[in-house]
Amino acid sequence: MVKVEQLAENEIKNVPKNLFEGKRHLTAKEIEILEKNLNHNSDPSWNNFYVDNEEGAFDPSLIHMSFFSGFIVLGKLKKLNLHFNDLILECGIRRSNLHDVVTGDDCVIRNVYYMDNYRIGNRVIIFNIQELCCTKHSKFGNGILKKGEPEEHRIWIGVANENDGRAILPFEDMIPADAYLWSHYREDKKLLDKFKALTENENSRELDTYGIIGNDCVIKNSSIIKDTKIYDSAYIKGAFKLKNITILSSEEEPSQIGEGVELVNGILGYGCKVFYQAIAVRFVIGRNCQVKYGARLLNSVLGDNSTVSCCEILNNLIYPFHEQHHNSSFLIATTVMGQSNIAAGATIGSNHNSRSPDGEIFAKRGFWPGLCSDFKHNSRFASFTLISKGSYQYELDIPYPFALVAQGTNGSPKITIIPAWWFMYDMFAITRNKNKFLSRDKRVKKIQHIETDPLAPDTMQEVIAALDRLIFLTSEYLKKIGNDYMNGADTPEKVYQAAKDFLHQNPQADFTLDDPVCQKKYGAVIIKPVQSYKMYRKIVKYFATRTLMEFCSSLNHEKLTFELVDKIRQFPLFTEWENAGGQIIPSNKIQELFTNIKKGEIKSWKSVHQFYDQCQSEYEKYKVRYALYLLEQLYSRPIEEFTVDVYRNVTEDVTIVADDIYNASLQSREKDYTDYYRKMTYVSEREMQNVIGILDENSFLCQLNSYTEKFKSDIFQIFLGLTK
């Protein structure tokens, strides 16, 4: 219902005194010019109107056909033009209605039909706006409350689960690591209460908010902008509705919002671009993200450097480097740990292929479902799982990293899995992963730390678990067929060792394993278990050796010595790791963070982020200690007891992996130049080279070749200091 309110005369309430510093009232001559230019004021005396006190800083002739009420405080206003791309407008206020507005210097306000309760920076263009206003109780997308507001007014984001069981409160500085810890540690009520308190920590609760538009912003041809805080250098054109949001933007990382966009109840990160009828409601979008072409992002957190378009994303926690840009895909009720790609036709939604709306999918980094894939919730996937096209009708639990998952052959209901598939069949794709993502990282300020190397502590811990799983399944297989290796294996330890010996001593063995856990009801067939086992071990050796080499290089040492080993042993050993928003953190350190929060030693999200920074500063130490541990675990002895044969085995395997990485990468790219079907669309070799480039000049392969040769040379030096 429309309410009638009596206009108050000569009354300015609850206005900070500093707004009027360096300001003055209008002169009689200035009032005369304003009224001559068809301007009106609810206060006939114009005592509510303040301008810059500097001589010559205010030109009243630049204000035309406008209406003013409340308090109006203007910065310098001179005869200047502001340019933005092809738009050129003279500074001043024309055909606009302003109430309780403060402007900076040299602004353009033109055709703004209603502007209320806003503070505007310098050199701002506001052109053709239907409504631009801010209430006194605005939260700008933050999950806080103002004085007198009931709890049900609080804005929550229901990430990862459609029943809001993992709901979190958005705040301006939120990064995916915060969202992960809050949404996935739900058993500790005290901790959850503390997270809520951290979010409210800097909230005054007073009903005194006002809208903000920062310096050098351009806002044009938009309909409704309400309760919105807009930081410096933002560009908004043709937006349909922006309500209760914060738009983070800066000169170094400007954000843009385009035609038909609707953003409600959320935080838009620095350097983002949202275009072409995209919609986001209850959201946090990280730095350098693009949301466009009708994408719908609801109740979700989207990590840095992600691109989504033409799709629906509902109730998700998504880490950095997520790609989903096809018309017919949707993603609902998931935690996806980034470096992921959702293909066209992929329909991943809990209430679309199951009976319950509260299922979840948990996918570690590198999640790649194939075309037209769908899954039954709940399902879980290890890092860098590639899933072949298909409809997966039963819950999946895939514990094998770098694996290919496909539907069963010849009508079998069992799924098939090839562990370590990426390393055996597409080394090029996994090798370029790190450089690919680093080149796409356009963030100027990198608050969320992101591990882009596929070989890192989080994936190595999964590889170790997968090795144990393969040994266990092999023991079950050998017992079933009555293999001689099981003779005398009368304890679990001996059974385990016998299966391990079989895998080591039978590299050509051709058999499959049954894993009942990987798919509900029917299980899975593990193909090439011996080759997978061997490859996993090689990859662990490669990671461990490379990490040790990098550590020695950082200290200007060519060789690993016993003194350096002692130094490494002094670093804390962590064997369990978590991916917190893209940053790999030891699980024990996360528990330490929780303890400090509950004790009240950490009192703000800024302090939480400082804790992340401290973990990152120690990451290389943690990693090299873990690398030494892994190498010793593989050979079941401390490195001081390694024999020359052991070092030779490590060196040979690591060299093979290094060669495989380069050769497989080269062969993969070479196919584009030699395969008949790849070449058949080109009339000549010169045309082909002009289209796809010259193979010998491929920058990635040239860089990889140089790195591989140096790496292989250094491998033979690294352990020499331990063999004397």
N, C-alpha and C positions, 0 to 999 in steps of 0.2 A: 504494500500500500504506500502511495506517495504521501509524505508528511509535509505539512506547511510549517516553515520556520521564519520567525520575524527577523529581518535584517537588523543587526546591531550597528549602531552608529558610533564612530570615533572610539572603537574598542579593539584593542590588540591584547590578547591574553596568551600567557604561557609561551612567550617568545624569548629565547636566550638573548641577553643584552649584547653579546659579542657580535650578533648579526648586524648591529647598527654602528659598529666601530668603523670609522672612516667614512661614514655616510651622513647625509644631510637631507632635510626636507626640500621640497620643490620651491622655487621662487614663483612669484605671481606671474612673471612673464612665461615661465615654463608651463605653468598650469594653463595659461591662456593658449599657448601653442598646442598643448595636448587636446584641449577641448575643441579647438578650431579644427583639429584633425579627426574629429568625431570619436574621440575616446571618452569613456564614461567610468565613473568610480562610485562604488556604493557609499563612499564617504565624500560628500560634496566638497569638503575642505581639502581633500587630497592629503590629509595628515598621516594616512597609512602608507604613503608612498615615499620610499627612500632611494637616493641615488648616490653615486660616488662623489666624494667631497673634493676630489682633485679638480682644479680649474680646467675647464674645457673637456672634461671626461664624459659629460652627458649631453647628448644632442636630442632634445625632445621631438625634433622633426622626424625622427626615425620610428616613431610610434604612431600607428594609424588604426582607426576603426576597431579599437579593442576595449574590453570591459575588465575592470579590476575590482577586487574585493579582498577582505582579510588584510594581510600585510604583504606589501610588495617591496622587495629590496633588490635593486639592480646594480650590477657592476658597471664597468666602463662601457659606454655605448657611443661609438663614433662612426663616421661615414667610411666603412670598410666593407669589402666583399669577402665572403668565405667561399672557398672552392673545395669541392669534393668530387673527383672524377669529372663528369661533364656538368655537374650541378654548380651553378654560381648564383649566390643570393646575397643581397645587401643586409648587413647587420640591422637589427631592429625588431620591433614587435608589430605584426600586422594581422588584423582580422582574427584576434584570439581572445579567449576568456581565461583570465588568470586569477586564482585565489590562493593566498598564502604561498607565494612563490619567491624564491631567492635565486638570482642568476649570477654567474661569474662575468668575466669581461668578454666583450665582442661576440655576442650570441645572436643567432637568428631564431626567432619564434614566429612562425607564419602559418596561418590557417589551423590553429590548434583550438578546437571548439570548446574544450573544457580541460583545464589544467589546474590541479589542486594539490597543495601540500608537497611541493617538490623543491629540492635544492639542485641547482644546475651548475656545472663547472664552466671553464673557459672555452671559448671557440666551439660552442655546441650549435648544431643545426637541428631544429625540430620543425618539421614541415609536413603539413597535411595530416593531422592526427585527429581522430574523432574524440578520444577520451584518454587522458593521461592524469591519473590521480593516485593518491596513496592515503590509506586509512591510518588512524593513530595507533592501531593495534597490529599493523603489518609485521609479519615475521620473515618476509622475503624468502620463503621456501625452507627456512630452518624449522626443525621440529621442537620448537619452544612454545611457551605460553606467555601471554601478557596478563597483567593483574585483572583478576575477576573472571578469567576464562575457565570454563570447565575442561576436564581432561579429554573429553571426547572431541574437542576442537584441535587437539594436537595432530600434526601430520606425521604419519608413519609410512615407511616404505616396506612393503611385504616382499622382501627378496627371497629367492630360492624355494619358496613354498607358497602355494595359493591360499592356504588357510591362515596366513599371517603369523604362523608359529615361529618364524625367524625374522619378524619385523624389526627394523632399526629406525632410528631417528636421523634424518639428514641434517647436515650442518655444512657451513660454507667451506671449511677446510677438509672435508671428508675425502679420503682416498680409499681405493679398494682394500687395502690392508685393514683399515678400520672396520669396513663393512664385513669383511671375512671374520675377524675376531668376534665382533658383536653378534653376527648371525649364526655362527657355528659353535659357539661355546654357550649352550643354553642351559646347562645343568646347574650353573652357579648363580643363584638369584642375587647374591651380594654383588658379584661382578657386574651383572646386568644393571643393577641399580646404580652402580658407580658409573657405568657408561652413560646412563641417562643424566646423572649429575654432571659429568664432564661436559655434556652438550648444553646444559642449562647454566653452566658456570659463569659465563660472561653476559648473561641476559639480565638486564636491569628490571624487567617486567613492567616498567612504566609505560603508560599510554602516551608516548611522546615521539613515536617514530615518524619519519618523513621519507619520501622517495628521494633517491639520489641518481643523478646522471653525471658521470665523470667528465673530465676534460676531453675535448676533441671527438666527442660522439656525434654520430649522424643518425637521426631517426626520421624516416619519411614514409608517407603514404601508408600508414598503419591505422588499424581500427581501435583496439582496446589495449591499453597498457596500464595495469593496475597493480599497486603494491609490488613494484619492481625496483630493484636496486641494480643500476647499470654502471659498471666500472669504465675506466678510461678507454677511449679509442674504439668503442663498440660501433658496429654499423648494422642498423635495423632498417629493412625496407619491405614494405608490403605485408608486415606481420598481421595475422588475424586477431590473435588474443595472447597476451602475455600477462599472467596473473600470479601473484605470490611467488616470484622467482628472484634469484640472484644471477646476474650475467657477469661472470668474471672475465675481465678483459684488460689488456694493457697495451702500451705502444709497441712493446716487443712481441706480444702474443694477442693480437686483436681478435675478438670474436665477431661473427656475423650471423644475422638471422634474416631469412629471406621470405619470399612470397607465400602467403597462406599458412604460415607456421602457427601452431598453437602450443604454447608451453604453460603448464599450470603446476604449481606446487613442487618446485625443485631448484636445483643448483646446476647451472651450465658452466663448464670449466673454461679456463683460459685457452684462447686459440681455436675455439670450436666453430664449426660452420653447420648451421641448421637451415635447410632450404626446402622449397617445393612441397608445400602441404604436409610436412612432417608434423607429427603430434607426439608430445611427451607429457605425461602426467605422473606426478609422484616419482621423482627421478633424481639421481645425481649422475651427471655426465662429466667424465674426466677431461684432462687436457688434450688438445689437438685431436678431437673427435669430429666425425662428420655424420650427421643424421639427415637423410634427404629422401626425395622421391616417394613421399607418402608413407615413410616408415612410421610405425607406431611403437613407442617405447613407454611402457606403463609399469609402475611399481618395480623399478629396476635401477641397478647401479651399473654403469657402463665404464669400463676402464680406459685409461689413456690410449691415444693412438689407434682408436677403433673406428671402423666405418660400417654403418648400417643403412640400408635403404630398401624400399619396396618390400618390407617384411613386418612381421609382428613380433615384438619382444615383450613378454609379460611375466612379471614375478621372477626376475633373474638377478643373480650376482655374476657379473662378467668381468674378467680381468683384462689387462691391456692387450692390444693387438688382436682384437676380434674382428673378423670380417664376415658380414652377412648382407649380401646385396643382390638378392634375387626376388622376383615378384611373389613366388608361391611358397615361401618358407616361413615357418614360425617356430619360436623357441619359448617354452613356457615351463616355469618351475624348475630351474636348473642353477647349479653353480658350475660355471665354465671358467677354467683357470687360464684363459688367454692363449695367444698365439694359435688361434683357432679359426676355422673356416666352415661355415654352415652352407652346404650346397643348395642349389635350386631344388625345390620340391621336398626338402627335408621338413617333416612335420613332427616336431618334438614337443609334445604337450601332455601334461599328466591326465587331464580329464577328456582327452580325445581318443585315447586308446587303452583306457583302464576304467574301472568302475568308481574310483575314488579321486576326489579333487585335491588330495593332500600328498600325492607322491612327489618324488624328487629324482633328478638326475645329477650325479656328481662326476664331472669330467675334469681330469687334470690337464695340464697345458698340452697344446698340440692336438686338440680334439678335432678330427676331420671326418664327419659322417658323409657318406656318398650321396649321390643324386637320389632324390625321392626316398630317403631313408625315414623310417619311423621306429620308435622304441617304446617298450613298455616300462612305465615307472613302477618301482624304483629300479634304477640301473646305475652302474659305476664303471668308470673307465680309467685305466692307467694312462700315464703320460704318452703323448704322441701315438695315440691309437687311430688307425685308419680303418674305417668301416665301409665295406663294400655296399653298393646299392642293394636295398632290400627292406622288407617289412619284418621286424624282429618282434614276434608275438609274445615272447616271454622275457622276464627280467634277466638282465645281464650283469655279470660281475667279472670284468676283464682285468686280471692282475698283472698282465704281461706288457711292459712298456715297449714302445716302438713296434707294435704288432699290427698285423693285418687280420681283420675279422670279416668273415664272409658267411653266407648262409650255406647249409649243408648241400652236398652234391648228391645227384641221383635220387632226389626226393627225401633224403635223410633229414629228420628234424633236428639233428645235432648241428650246431654251428661249427665252423672250422676256424682255427687260429694258427697263424704262423708267427711265433714270437721272434723278435729282432728282425722283422721283415724289412724295415727301412734300411738297415745296415747291409742286408744281403742283396736287396734288389733296387734300392733307390737312394744310394749314398749321396748323390748330388743334391737331392732335395733337402735331406737332413743336414748336410754340410753347410749349405748356403743359408740355413735358417738364421743363424746368428747375425750374419752381415745384412741379410734382408731386413730383419726387424730393426737393427741399428740404423740403417739408412732411412727407414720410415719414421724414426723417432724425431719429430720436429719440435719437441718441447724445448723452450728456452730454460725454464726452471724445472728441474726433475725432482719433485718432492717424493713421488712414488718410485722406489728403486725397483728395477726390472731385470731379472736374469733372462737373457735371450739365448744363452748357450744351451743346446740340448743336452750336453754332457755336464751335469752339475750335481751337487750333493742330493738334491731331491730325486732326480732320475736314477742316480746310482743306487740309492737305497731301494728303489723299486726293482732295479736289476738284480741286486743281491737277493731280494725276496723271491723274484722269479726263478733264479738259479736254484734256490732251496725247493721251490715248488716243482721244478722239473726233476730234481733228484728224487723227491718223494714219489712223484707219479711214476718215475722209472722203476723205483723199487716195487711199487704195486704191480707194474707190468711184469717185471722179472719173476716175482713170486707167483703170479698167475700162470705164466708159461713154464714154471719150474726150471728156470735157468740155473746153470752151474754156479754163477756168481753168488747165488743165494745160499750155497752150501756152507754150513757153519755159521751163518749170520743169525745168531740166536738172541741178539739184543737190538734195540732200536738204533744204537750207535753203529753196530756192525752192518745192519741192513742199509743204513744211510751211506756208509762208506763203500759197501759193495756196489750200490747203484751208482755212486760217484765214480768208482773205478771203471765200471762198465761204460759210462759216458766218455771217459777219458781214453779208454783203450779200444774203442770200437767206432772210430770216426766215420766209417762208411755204413754203419748200421742203418737199415731202412725199416722203420716201424712208426706207428702212431701211438699216441697216448690218449686216454680218456680223462677229461677233467670235469667232474660232475658239478663243480661250483660255478663255472662260467656262465651257465644258462639254467634257469629254473626248469625243472622237470626233465629236460633232455640232456643237459650238459653240453660238452664241446669235445671235438677231436683236435688234438695238438699235432700239427704236421711238422715234420723235420725237427724233432726235439733235440737230436744230437747236434745238428748244425746250429740250432738256436742256442743251445747250451754253450758251444764253443765260441760263438760270436759274442754272446753276453760276456763271457770271461775276457775275451780280447778287448772289448770295449771298456771294461772296468780297468784292465791293465793300462790301456791307452789313457783314460782319464787320470788315473793315479800318477803315471809317469809324466804326462804333460804337466800336471799340477806341480809335481816336485821340480820339474825343469823350470817352470815359471817362477817358482819360489827361489831357486838358486840364482836365476837370472836377475831377479829383483835385488839380490845381494851382491851382484857382480861375481858370482861363482860359476865356473863351468861344470864342476863336479859336486855330487852329493857326498859329503864326508860324514864321519861318525860324529864330529862336532856339530854339524848342521842337523843331523838326526836327533841328537840330544836337544838341540834348540827347538826343533819341531815338537818333540815330546813334551816340552814345557807348555805348549799351547793347550788349551782345554780341548778334550775330545768329546765331540757330540756325534752320536750315531743315528739320531732321529731328527728329521728335518721337516719343515712345513713351508708351503708356498703361501705367503701372506701378501696377497694382492699383486704378486709378481716378484716380490723379494723373498729369497730363500733364507729362512731363519731357523736356527736350532730350536727344537720343541722345548727344551729346557729354558731357553731364553724367553720364549713366549710365556711360560709359566712364571718366570721371574717378573716379567712385566705385569702379569695379573696380580701377583703378590704385592708389588709396589703400588698398584692402583687401589687394591682393597685396603692397604695400610694407610692410604692417604698421602703417600710420598709422591705420587704423580697426580696432579690436580687439574690438568688441562690436556686437551688433545694436542696442543703444541708440544707438551712434554712427552706425550706418547710418540709423536713424530721424531722427537729428539732421540728417544730410545731406539727407534728404527735406524736412525742415522748412526748411532753408536754400534749397533749390530753390523751395519754395512761396513763401517770402518774396520771392523775386526774380521770381516768375512773371509778374506784371503788367508788369514791365520787359521780360522776354523776349517777352511776347505783343505789346506795342505795337511793339517793334522788328520783329517778324515781320509785323505788320499793315502797317507802312510798306513793307516789302519786297514784300509781296503786291501792294499797290496799284501799286508801280513795275513789278513784273513784268507785270501785266495790260496796262500801256500802254507797256512796253519803253522806259522812260526814267525818270530820277530825278524826284522830285516837284518839284524846283526848275524843271524844264523843262516842267511841265504848263501847257497853255494854258487860257484861259478856257473854251474848248469842252470840254476834257477835264474840268475841274471841273464844268461843267454836266452832262456825261454821267454822271459819278459821282453827283452830287446827284440827278439825275432817277431813275437806277436805284435808288439807295438809298431814295428817297422811295416809289417804286413798291413795293419790297419791304416797307417799313414799312406802307404802306396794305394791301398784300396780306395781310400777317400779321394785321392787325386785321380786315379785311373778310372774309377766309376763315374766321377764327375765329368771327366773328359769324354768318356764313351757316351754318356748320356747326352751331352751337348753335340758330340760328333754325329749322332744319328740324324740331327737336323740337316746335316750337310751331305750325308752319304746314303741315307735310306731312300729307296725309289719313291715311296709314297710321300715322303716329306718334300722331295725335290720336284714332284711332277707338276706343281702349280707355277713353276718358274720357267721362263723361256730359256734363260741362260744362267750360268754360274754368277756372272756379274750382277744380274738382276737379283739373284738370291742373296748375294753379299750385301747389296744395297738395302735389302729389306730386313735381313736378320743380322747383319754385321759379319765381320770376318772372324773365323774361329780363332786364329792365332792372336787376335787382338782383343779377345774377350777379357775384360779387366778382372773379373772374378777368378777365371782359370789361371791367368798370369800371376795374380797375387797368390793363389793357392799353390801353384807350382813352386814359386820361390820359397814359400813358407814350408812346404813339404821337404824340399831338398835340405834346407837348413835344419829342420826338425830331425830328419833322419841322421844328419851328421852329428847333431847334439846328443841323440839317443845313445850313441856308442861311447860318449864321454861321461854321461850322467852318473853311471854306477862304478866308474873306474876307481873312484876314491874309496869304495867300500870293499874292493876285492884284493887289497894288499894284505 
